[in-house]
Amino acid sequence: MPRWLPDVLGSPFECAELELPADAEGPVSATLVRRVRDEVIDGPGVFDVLYVHGWSDYFFQRDLAEYWVSRGARFFALDLRKYGRSLRPHQTPGYIEDLAAYDEEIDAALDVIRTQPAAPLVLMGHSTGGLTLSLWASRHPDLVDGLVLNAPWLEWQTRAVGRALLEPAIGLGAALHPHAEFPEVDLGFYSRSVRSRLGGEWEYDETWRPERGFHTNRGWLNAVLRGQATVSRGLGIRVPILVLLSTRSMLQPAWSEQMRYADTAIEVGGVARRAPDLGLDVTIRRIEGALHDATLSSAPVRAVVWEAIDRWLPAVVDGAPRPAARDRASALGIPGVG
């Protein structure tokens, strides 16, 4: 078992390093964060939540953890390799060549979390984290009971046509020069809508979440495009899925104060059209005034986000182990369950 240490967020958060196989850049690890809870809180039932962040990001959303704990969950968050708490000086921030490689840290995290094997498991992912978890769930159908996807990056900004045109060129470039960087395109508008010193509400480590994001490169973009193409062919996920999206995007070259009430990172219309390809039970909730990360929106908008999850959650957690949870425990060979 990993060693739990005080986290940068302070009490009641702790973190533990998850060692992973080294890659071409050297040693690799991920970081599991947990919100410690000793008290018993009334809710729809005891369940586990694992949160995964998006591109150029890490877990710092205390309010999100408190929401889940108030509903009865044990809350965990994962800083993926080369992000946030897991980023090391020898590494290219956020670099990955295949989103399936994240199976290593997701599986390692679940090995730690599964101390209550019959408890339902809810995965929550933001942006690329939502794409990553969707693909993971499709490959591990018996290990998850529900998915909450917060503005998942399921489709390219120019939609399927643009992605189809990009894929061959990006794929070839990634094969020849995977670390080659693209020109910077992030103008810092999303950070301006979130960061407190820029007019937003939130404080975070700008080393781990830069104002204009990490530099993107061919290998990483190719991994994203291939993941989105897989979604477009249909994932067939059978557990309930909640997709949270803003009602509008503002992808433009000049700042507007209206960007504080819109998604400035992805094209939400294209994602909404792609979301049904995730599986058989997909609920799409469009939220007026939501940012790209809906949980970082203004307080009134966040209240709508929590209400949307509350309405969806009984489909997954009703106070009794769900069939998928029992199957998950049985698959792991855990005695006395199933």
Order of alpha helices (4+ residues) and beta strands (2+ residues): beta-beta-beta-beta-alpha-beta-alpha-beta-alpha-beta-alpha-alpha-alpha-beta-alpha-beta-alpha-alpha
